[in-house]
Amino acid sequence: MAGIDRNFIHYGIRTQDLDLIRQMAEANELDTEWLCDEVLKTYHEQKVTNVDLDDNAVEKIINKALNKIK
């Protein structure tokens, strides 16, 4: 029996998906904790308040986070 997925509860994302994102972050030399704080947290907050979060909105979240590291 599987337990409650803490990442899904906090960010709305499954652990397997988050592991893939972490691998991509490490491959691109991005801090995985930064990724969670800047991208996933913001994504989750937006999704909770806006059910119809489209690709354009997600792209804006990612671009905003990336602009912070430039």
ZIUR-V380184 format. One record per pair of residues at least 6 apart in sequence whose C-alpha atoms are under 8 Angstrom apart, sorted by the first residue. I is the first residue (numbers start at 1). J is the second residue. Records with the same first field share a line. If there is no record, write none. Layout:
I=J ; J
//
This chain:
5=14 ; 15
7=13 ; 14 ; 15 ; 18
8=14 ; 15
10=41 ; 44
11=40 ; 41 ; 43 ; 44
12=44
22=32
25=31 ; 32 ; 35
26=32
38=65
39=61 ; 62 ; 65
42=61
43=58 ; 61
46=53
47=53
//
